[in-house]
């Protein structure tokens, strides 16, 4: 059972694709999306589309993080190959997935996205279709007033 809207989010710390320790500040609006694996068609589509929106998310004060059970080297190669600028957090032991109650299937995170603000879950997307997901999340952030319309 994933964390429900209104639930306080756990404090997490993980290593990104550059080998930096990252502890997201969930006070400001944040998109934390879990995906199964680097370099798979759906996950590549999802990451590339979040990258397409990266500037709009940043301009609206929204942080974006991708999380999978792949390691730092895999994330680095994936980010470099696909021009991903936002942090991809390595979760090889599944600790982040566990903290957010994201199911693991064959050791891989099930595709789940959290929108977080003021250290609480605002919205949850489960078993999302990768194509168009970044657009939907951005539009929902505007529609729900989490971020202001441009």
N, CA and C of each residue as an Amber inpcrd file, in Angstrom:
protein
   450
   0.8500000  -1.1900000   0.0000000   0.0000000   0.0000000   0.0000000
   0.8880000   1.2430000   0.0000000   0.7760000   2.0610000  -1.0200000
   1.6070000   3.2640000  -1.1310000   1.1740000   4.3040000  -0.1000000
   2.0300000   5.2880000   0.1250000   1.6770000   6.3850000   1.0230000
   0.5180000   7.1640000   0.4160000  -0.4470000   7.4810000   1.2320000
  -1.6480000   8.1740000   0.7610000  -1.4730000   9.6910000   0.8380000
  -2.2340000  10.4460000   0.0130000  -2.2060000  11.9050000   0.1320000
  -2.5000000  12.3390000   1.5690000  -1.7560000  13.3390000   2.0240000
  -1.8850000  13.8350000   3.3860000  -0.8890000  13.2100000   4.3460000
  -0.2390000  12.1280000   3.9300000   0.7310000  11.4330000   4.7660000
   2.0480000  12.2040000   4.8030000   2.6630000  12.2770000   5.9830000
   4.0090000  12.8510000   6.0820000   4.9760000  11.9450000   5.3240000
   5.9350000  12.5610000   4.6270000   6.9090000  11.7610000   3.8890000
   8.1460000  11.5220000   4.7370000   8.8010000  10.3810000   4.5220000
  10.0290000  10.0970000   5.2630000  11.1850000  10.9550000   4.7510000
  12.1580000  11.1520000   5.6140000  13.4020000  11.7900000   5.1930000
  14.2330000  10.7200000   4.4930000  14.7310000  11.0420000   3.3160000
  15.5370000  10.0710000   2.5860000  16.8760000  10.6870000   2.2000000
  17.8150000   9.8150000   1.9460000  19.1480000  10.2180000   1.4830000
  19.6180000   9.1230000   0.5380000  20.1450000   9.5410000  -0.5990000
  20.6210000   8.5740000  -1.5900000  21.7080000   9.2230000  -2.4270000
  22.3490000   8.4200000  -3.2350000  23.4130000   8.9100000  -4.1110000
  22.8540000   9.0870000  -5.5160000  23.1890000  10.2280000  -6.1250000
  22.7140000  10.4930000  -7.4830000  23.7040000   9.9750000  -8.5230000
  23.3900000  10.2290000  -9.7910000  24.2020000   9.7150000 -10.8950000
  25.6080000  10.3170000 -10.9420000  25.8430000  11.4040000 -10.2340000
  27.1730000  12.0230000 -10.1880000  27.9640000  11.5700000  -8.9660000
  27.3730000  10.6660000  -8.1550000  28.0520000  10.1740000  -6.9640000
  27.8890000  11.0830000  -5.7600000  27.0010000  12.0920000  -5.8590000
  26.7620000  13.0190000  -4.7580000  25.6690000  12.4830000  -3.8370000
  25.8560000  12.6600000  -2.5370000  24.8060000  12.3230000  -1.5730000
  23.7330000  13.4030000  -1.6590000  22.4960000  12.9790000  -1.7940000
  21.3740000  13.8990000  -1.9610000  20.3300000  13.6080000  -0.8890000
  19.8740000  14.6640000  -0.2410000  18.7590000  14.5460000   0.7000000
  17.7080000  15.5650000   0.2630000  16.6960000  15.1070000  -0.4770000
  15.6860000  16.0510000  -0.9740000  14.9960000  16.7900000   0.1670000
  14.7940000  18.0880000  -0.0510000  14.0290000  18.9050000   0.8870000
  12.5900000  18.8890000   0.4020000  11.7520000  18.1770000   1.0890000
  10.3770000  18.0030000   0.6460000   9.4600000  19.1320000   1.0950000
  10.0310000  20.2260000   1.5840000   9.2180000  21.3750000   1.9670000
   8.6220000  22.0180000   0.7040000   9.4540000  22.2200000  -0.3160000
   8.9570000  22.8070000  -1.5660000   8.3490000  21.6930000  -2.4260000
   7.5280000  22.0670000  -3.4170000   6.9280000  21.0360000  -4.2720000
   7.9990000  20.1560000  -4.9330000   7.7530000  18.8610000  -4.8950000
   8.7080000  17.8810000  -5.4010000   7.9610000  16.7700000  -6.1200000
   8.5240000  16.3350000  -7.2420000   8.0520000  15.1370000  -7.9290000
   9.1070000  14.0640000  -7.6990000   8.6910000  12.9660000  -7.1000000
   9.5730000  11.8360000  -6.8320000   8.9780000  10.6520000  -7.5750000
   9.6340000  10.2970000  -8.6910000   9.0550000   9.1910000  -9.4630000
   9.9680000   7.9720000  -9.4340000   9.3440000   6.8360000  -9.1380000
  10.0250000   5.5480000  -9.0970000   9.7950000   4.8560000 -10.4410000
  10.8560000   4.2700000 -10.9710000  10.7570000   3.5740000 -12.2630000
  11.5470000   2.2760000 -12.1800000  11.1900000   1.3030000 -13.0150000
  11.8110000  -0.0260000 -12.8890000  13.3050000  -0.1020000 -13.2060000
  13.7410000   0.4560000 -14.3540000  15.1330000   0.2120000 -14.7430000
  15.6220000   1.2220000 -15.7710000  16.8990000   1.5610000 -15.6670000
  17.5430000   2.3990000 -16.6750000  17.5750000   1.6700000 -18.0120000
  17.5700000   2.4520000 -19.0710000  17.7780000   1.9320000 -20.4320000
  16.7250000   0.9410000 -20.9100000  15.5080000   1.0520000 -20.4070000
  14.4040000   0.2850000 -20.9650000  13.5190000   1.2840000 -21.7110000
  12.7770000   0.8400000 -22.7150000  12.0260000   1.7970000 -23.5300000
  11.0840000   2.7080000 -22.7420000  10.2720000   2.1370000 -21.8580000
   9.3250000   2.9540000 -21.1000000  10.0150000   3.9170000 -20.1550000
  11.0430000   3.4320000 -19.4830000  11.7490000   4.2750000 -18.5200000
  12.5190000   5.3850000 -19.2260000  13.0400000   5.0920000 -20.4000000
  13.7260000   6.1180000 -21.1850000  12.7360000   7.1880000 -21.6240000
  11.5820000   6.7710000 -22.1190000  10.5430000   7.7260000 -22.5230000
  10.1520000   8.6160000 -21.3570000   9.9060000   8.0110000 -20.2040000
   9.4870000   8.7740000 -19.0240000  10.5610000   9.7780000 -18.6180000
  11.8130000   9.3470000 -18.5420000  12.9050000  10.2440000 -18.1470000
  13.0880000  11.3760000 -19.1500000  13.0530000  11.0490000 -20.4310000
  13.2250000  12.0870000 -21.4570000  12.1060000  13.1150000 -21.3850000
  10.8820000  12.6610000 -21.1050000   9.7770000  13.6090000 -21.0250000
   9.8510000  14.4630000 -19.7590000  10.2910000  13.8890000 -18.6390000
  10.5180000  14.7330000 -17.4620000  11.6250000  15.7390000 -17.7630000
  12.6270000  15.3370000 -18.5230000  13.6970000  16.2630000 -18.9120000
  13.1460000  17.3930000 -19.7900000  12.2350000  17.0610000 -20.7000000
  11.6210000  18.0900000 -21.5490000  10.9250000  19.1550000 -20.7060000
  10.3700000  18.7570000 -19.5810000   9.6750000  19.6720000 -18.6780000
  10.5780000  20.2100000 -17.5740000  11.8390000  19.8110000 -17.5420000
  12.7250000  20.1600000 -16.4270000  12.7660000  21.6620000 -16.1610000
  12.8780000  22.4540000 -17.2040000  12.9560000  23.9080000 -17.0050000
  11.6410000  24.4620000 -16.4700000  10.5230000  23.9510000 -16.9790000
   9.2240000  24.4260000 -16.4890000   9.0240000  24.0490000 -15.0250000
   9.4020000  22.8230000 -14.6610000   9.3280000  22.4240000 -13.2600000
  10.2190000  23.3400000 -12.4200000  11.4580000  23.5590000 -12.8600000
  12.3970000  24.3950000 -12.1120000  11.8780000  25.8240000 -11.9750000
  11.3530000  26.3860000 -13.0730000  10.8220000  27.7480000 -13.0380000
   9.6600000  27.8730000 -12.0560000   8.9130000  26.7720000 -11.8660000
   7.7720000  26.7590000 -10.9390000   8.2030000  26.3930000  -9.5140000
   9.5070000  26.1630000  -9.3050000  10.0050000  25.8360000  -7.9790000
   9.7990000  24.3900000  -7.5820000   9.6550000  23.5140000  -8.5800000
   9.4160000  22.0910000  -8.3280000  10.6960000  21.3040000  -8.5930000
  11.1120000  20.5050000  -7.6130000  12.2520000  19.6090000  -7.7960000
  11.7510000  18.2910000  -8.3650000  12.5520000  17.6800000  -9.2270000
  12.2100000  16.3750000  -9.8090000  13.3380000  15.4000000  -9.5050000
  12.9560000  14.2000000  -9.0370000  13.9030000  13.1290000  -8.7690000
  13.3540000  11.8420000  -9.3570000  14.2100000  11.1110000 -10.0580000
  13.8800000   9.7670000 -10.4900000  14.5730000   8.7800000  -9.5720000
  13.9060000   7.6660000  -9.2870000  14.4710000   6.6530000  -8.3850000
  14.2840000   5.2780000  -9.0000000  15.3650000   4.4990000  -9.0650000
  15.2340000   3.0870000  -9.4180000  16.2570000   2.3000000  -8.6030000
  16.1350000   0.9930000  -8.6760000  17.0540000   0.1370000  -7.9270000
  18.3770000  -0.0590000  -8.6500000  18.5630000   0.5970000  -9.7880000
  19.8560000   0.5550000 -10.4630000  20.8730000   1.3450000  -9.6500000
  22.1490000   1.0520000  -9.8550000  23.2220000   1.7100000  -9.1300000
  23.6590000   3.0170000  -9.7510000  24.6090000   3.6500000  -9.1010000
  25.1080000   4.9550000  -9.5240000  25.6830000   4.9120000 -10.9420000
  26.4980000   3.9050000 -11.2610000  27.1240000   3.8280000 -12.5880000
  26.0630000   3.6880000 -13.6820000  25.0590000   2.8720000 -13.4350000
  23.9710000   2.7120000 -14.4000000  23.2390000   4.0340000 -14.5980000
  22.9320000   4.7270000 -13.4880000  22.2590000   6.0330000 -13.5770000
  23.1160000   7.0340000 -14.3400000  24.4270000   7.0260000 -14.0800000
  25.3240000   7.9670000 -14.7660000  25.2680000   7.7270000 -16.2710000
  25.4030000   6.4760000 -16.6810000  25.3810000   6.1500000 -18.1050000
  24.0350000   6.5040000 -18.7310000  22.9520000   6.1950000 -18.0270000
  21.6010000   6.4820000 -18.4980000  21.3920000   7.9900000 -18.6480000
  21.8110000   8.7620000 -17.6460000  21.6550000  10.2190000 -17.6920000
  22.4800000  10.8200000 -18.8250000  23.7160000  10.3540000 -18.9800000
  24.5720000  10.8870000 -20.0480000  24.0220000  10.5380000 -21.4200000
  23.5550000   9.3160000 -21.5970000  23.0440000   8.8760000 -22.9020000
  21.7680000   9.6050000 -23.3040000  20.9930000  10.0530000 -22.3010000
  19.6850000  10.6410000 -22.5960000  19.5630000  12.1060000 -22.2000000
  20.6750000  12.7260000 -21.8190000  20.6640000  14.1510000 -21.4930000
  19.8110000  14.4970000 -20.2860000  19.8230000  13.6460000 -19.2690000
  19.0120000  13.8720000 -18.0700000  19.7860000  14.7680000 -17.1020000
  19.2010000  15.9090000 -16.7520000  19.8840000  16.8640000 -15.8790000
  19.4470000  16.7550000 -14.4200000  18.2340000  16.2680000 -14.1710000
  17.7590000  16.1720000 -12.7910000  18.3640000  14.9340000 -12.1260000
  18.2600000  14.8730000 -10.8000000  18.8810000  13.7860000 -10.0530000
  18.1510000  12.4590000 -10.2420000  18.9380000  11.4380000 -10.5540000
  18.4620000  10.0570000 -10.5420000  19.0760000   9.4310000  -9.3000000
  18.2370000   8.9800000  -8.3880000  18.7120000   8.4490000  -7.1140000
  18.8340000   6.9330000  -7.1730000  19.9940000   6.4510000  -6.7690000
  20.2660000   5.0120000  -6.7710000  19.6740000   4.3810000  -5.5150000
  18.9340000   3.2960000  -5.7030000  18.2700000   2.6050000  -4.5950000
  18.4870000   1.0950000  -4.7120000  19.7680000   0.6600000  -4.8150000
  20.0200000  -0.7590000  -5.0760000  19.5250000  -1.7050000  -3.9850000
  19.4270000  -1.2220000  -2.7550000  18.9170000  -2.0750000  -1.6750000
  17.4100000  -1.9620000  -1.5080000  16.7770000  -1.0580000  -2.2740000
  15.3260000  -0.8900000  -2.1820000  14.8690000  -0.1240000  -0.9500000
  15.7710000   0.5910000  -0.2930000  15.4000000   1.3260000   0.9290000
  14.4300000   2.4710000   0.6540000  14.6390000   3.1910000  -0.4540000
  13.7320000   4.2960000  -0.7700000  12.3630000   3.7590000  -1.1630000
  12.3710000   2.6900000  -1.9510000  11.0970000   2.0630000  -2.3250000
  10.3430000   1.6280000  -1.0760000  11.0660000   1.0370000  -0.1470000
  10.4430000   0.5870000   1.1000000   9.9110000   1.7700000   1.9050000
  10.6870000   2.8440000   1.9940000  10.2740000   4.0210000   2.7670000
   8.9880000   4.6310000   2.2190000   8.8060000   4.5440000   0.8970000
   7.6160000   5.1070000   0.2630000   6.5750000   4.0380000  -0.0700000
   6.7670000   2.8360000   0.4480000   5.8320000   1.7240000   0.2260000
   5.5840000   1.4470000  -1.2560000   6.6370000   1.6010000  -2.0650000
   6.5530000   1.2780000  -3.4860000   6.8870000  -0.1970000  -3.6430000
   5.9750000  -0.9790000  -4.2070000   6.2510000  -2.4100000  -4.3630000
   7.4410000  -2.6730000  -5.2760000   8.2050000  -3.6960000  -4.9370000
   9.2810000  -4.1740000  -5.7910000   8.8070000  -5.4520000  -6.4650000
   9.0080000  -5.5270000  -7.7710000   8.6850000  -6.7280000  -8.5350000
   9.9830000  -7.2090000  -9.1630000  10.4140000  -8.3930000  -8.8000000
  11.7030000  -8.9270000  -9.2610000  12.8460000  -7.9510000  -8.9750000
  12.7880000  -7.3000000  -7.8110000  13.8480000  -6.3830000  -7.4050000
  13.7890000  -5.0130000  -8.0490000  12.7350000  -4.7330000  -8.7800000
  12.5830000  -3.4500000  -9.4810000  11.3780000  -2.6860000  -8.9310000
  11.5320000  -1.3800000  -8.7790000  10.4260000  -0.5520000  -8.2980000
   9.2780000  -0.5570000  -9.2970000   8.0710000  -0.6980000  -8.7610000
   6.9060000  -0.5560000  -9.6230000   6.7460000   0.9320000  -9.9310000
   6.3560000   1.2450000 -11.1520000   6.2550000   2.6370000 -11.5920000
   5.2180000   3.3790000 -10.7290000   5.7210000   4.2920000  -9.8870000
   4.8880000   5.0440000  -8.9410000   5.4610000   6.4540000  -8.8350000
   4.5880000   7.4620000  -8.8560000   5.0450000   8.8400000  -8.7350000
   4.3480000   9.5140000  -7.5690000   5.1440000  10.2290000  -6.7830000
   4.6160000  11.0290000  -5.6860000   4.8120000  12.5010000  -5.9960000
   3.7910000  13.2950000  -5.7040000   3.9310000  14.7430000  -5.6660000
   3.8900000  15.1010000  -4.1870000   4.8910000  15.8520000  -3.7670000
   5.0880000  16.1660000  -2.3580000   5.1900000  17.6820000  -2.2060000
   4.6120000  18.2160000  -1.1520000   4.7830000  19.6270000  -0.7890000
   4.5800000  19.7450000   0.7120000   5.3230000  20.6490000   1.3270000
   5.2470000  20.8500000   2.7750000   5.4220000  19.5310000   3.5330000
   6.3220000  18.6990000   3.0020000   6.7010000  17.4130000   3.6090000
   5.5430000  16.4260000   3.7310000   4.5470000  16.6000000   2.8710000
   3.4030000  15.6870000   2.8460000   3.1100000  15.2580000   1.4120000
   2.5570000  14.0630000   1.2890000   2.1290000  13.5810000  -0.0190000
   0.9210000  14.4050000  -0.4690000   1.0160000  14.9510000  -1.6700000
  -0.0880000  15.7130000  -2.2580000  -0.8780000  14.8240000  -3.2200000
  -0.1580000  14.0150000  -3.9960000  -0.8010000  13.1330000  -4.9750000
   0.0730000  11.9160000  -5.2050000  -0.5760000  10.8250000  -5.6120000
   0.1200000   9.5790000  -5.9250000  -0.3970000   9.0760000  -7.2620000
   0.5250000   8.6520000  -8.1120000   0.1820000   8.0330000  -9.3900000
   0.7650000   6.6240000  -9.3560000  -0.0820000   5.6350000  -9.5110000
   0.3820000   4.2510000  -9.4890000   0.2560000   3.6300000 -10.8680000
   1.2190000   2.7510000 -11.1760000   1.2070000   1.9960000 -12.4330000
   0.9270000   2.8970000 -13.6390000   1.6500000   4.0010000 -13.6870000
   1.4330000   4.9870000 -14.7370000   1.9650000   4.5100000 -16.0830000
   1.3790000   5.0200000 -17.1380000   1.9240000   4.8330000 -18.4810000
   3.0240000   5.8800000 -18.6430000   4.2240000   5.4710000 -19.0430000
   5.3440000   6.4180000 -19.1110000   5.1280000   7.5700000 -20.0860000
   4.5500000   7.2700000 -21.2580000   4.3900000   8.2930000 -22.2940000
   3.3000000   9.2800000 -21.8880000   3.6790000  10.5300000 -21.7180000
   2.7320000  11.5730000 -21.3510000   2.6340000  11.8180000 -19.8530000
   3.3040000  11.0020000 -19.0540000   3.1850000  11.1360000 -17.5970000
   3.7150000  12.4760000 -17.1000000   4.8610000  12.9230000 -17.5850000
   5.4280000  14.1980000 -17.1330000   4.4570000  15.3420000 -17.4180000
   3.8450000  15.3200000 -18.5920000   2.8570000  16.3440000 -18.9600000
   1.6880000  16.3140000 -17.9910000   1.1630000  15.1150000 -17.7240000
   0.0220000  14.9820000 -16.8130000   0.3590000  15.5130000 -15.4270000
   1.5360000  15.1680000 -14.9200000   1.9300000  15.6140000 -13.5820000
   2.0350000  17.1320000 -13.5520000   2.6740000  17.7220000 -14.5480000
   2.8260000  19.1770000 -14.5730000   1.4560000  19.8510000 -14.6240000
   0.5880000  19.3750000 -15.5090000  -0.7520000  19.9650000 -15.6290000
  -1.5430000  19.8040000 -14.3350000  -1.4160000  18.6480000 -13.6730000
  -2.1070000  18.4380000 -12.4020000  -1.5880000  19.3870000 -11.3190000
  -0.2870000  19.6670000 -11.3190000   0.2800000  20.6060000 -10.3580000
  -0.3310000  21.9970000 -10.5360000  -0.5280000  22.3840000 -11.7770000
  -1.1580000  23.6810000 -12.0540000  -2.6400000  23.6350000 -11.6800000
  -3.3390000  22.5810000 -12.1350000  -4.7870000  22.4740000 -11.8870000
  -5.1480000  22.4400000 -10.4120000  -4.2900000  21.8210000  -9.5930000
  -4.5650000  21.7150000  -8.1670000  -4.0370000  22.9010000  -7.3750000
  -3.3550000  23.8260000  -8.0570000  -2.8530000  25.0120000  -7.3880000
  -1.5590000  24.8010000  -6.6190000  -0.9350000  23.6400000  -6.7670000
   0.3460000  23.4170000  -6.1040000   1.3880000  24.3900000  -6.6730000
   1.2900000  24.6320000  -7.9740000   2.1240000  25.6660000  -8.6040000
   1.2140000  26.6120000  -9.3720000   1.6820000  27.8230000  -9.5710000
   0.8980000  28.8280000 -10.2770000   0.9770000  28.5980000 -11.7760000
  -0.1240000  28.9040000 -12.4500000  -0.1330000  28.8290000 -13.9160000
   0.7970000  29.9060000 -14.4530000   1.3880000  29.6210000 -15.6010000
   2.3460000  30.5820000 -16.1850000   1.6340000  31.8180000 -16.6810000
